[in-house]
């Protein structure tokens, strides 16, 4: 799934469950990689940007598609 498509709640839950299976199996890197594919809620992305800056948010690797859909494609540079 590309970051520009909306992810359903069921898709988010399925990915989350798989990620926690990896964590429970001791695969912290796999957990981190998979959990970051779930779109960060736009309100959290906005707070993250305000607290640590846009550059750090981009480096974090989180899926920012929901924030981009809500705030526009240039929201990180504003």
C-alpha positions in Angstrom: 0.0 0.0 0.0 1.4 3.4 -0.9 1.4 6.2 1.7 -1.1 8.2 -0.3 -3.9 5.7 0.0 -6.2 5.7 3.0 -5.7 2.7 5.3 -8.8 1.2 6.9 -9.1 0.6 10.6 -9.1 -3.2 9.8 -5.8 -2.8 7.8 -4.3 -0.8 10.7 -5.3 -3.4 13.2 -4.0 -6.3 11.1 -0.6 -4.6 10.7 -0.5 -3.7 14.4 -1.2 -7.3 15.3 1.5 -8.6 13.0 3.9 -6.0 14.4 3.2 -7.1 18.0 3.7 -10.7 17.0 7.2 -9.7 15.9 7.8 -7.9 19.1 6.7 -10.8 21.2 9.0 -13.0 19.2 11.9 -10.7 20.1 12.2 -8.9 16.7 12.3 -5.3 17.8 13.6 -4.1 14.5 10.8 -5.9 12.6 8.2 -4.4 15.0 9.5 -0.9 14.5 9.7 -1.2 10.8 6.2 -2.6 10.5 4.5 -0.3 13.0 5.8 2.8 11.2 3.8 1.7 8.1 0.6 2.6 9.9 -0.2 6.2 9.3 0.5 8.5 12.2 -2.7 10.4 13.2 -2.5 13.9 11.9 -2.9 15.5 15.3 0.2 13.5 16.6 2.2 14.4 13.5 1.4 18.1 14.1 2.5 17.9 17.7 5.7 15.9 16.8 6.6 18.5 14.2 6.1 21.4 16.8 8.2 19.6 19.5 11.1 18.2 17.5 10.9 19.8 14.1 10.0 18.7 10.6 13.4 17.3 9.8 13.4 14.9 12.7 9.8 13.9 11.9 10.9 13.1 8.4 13.9 11.1 9.6 11.7 9.1 12.0 10.3 7.2 9.0 6.7 7.3 10.2 3.9 7.1 7.6 2.6 10.7 7.4 -0.1 10.2 4.8 -2.9 11.2 7.1 -1.3 14.5 8.0 -0.5 15.2 4.4 -4.1 14.5 3.4 -5.4 16.8 6.2 -2.8 19.6 6.0 -1.7 19.4 2.4 1.5 18.1 0.7 3.6 21.1 1.8 2.7 21.0 5.5 6.1 20.0 6.7 7.8 23.0 5.1 5.3 25.6 6.5 
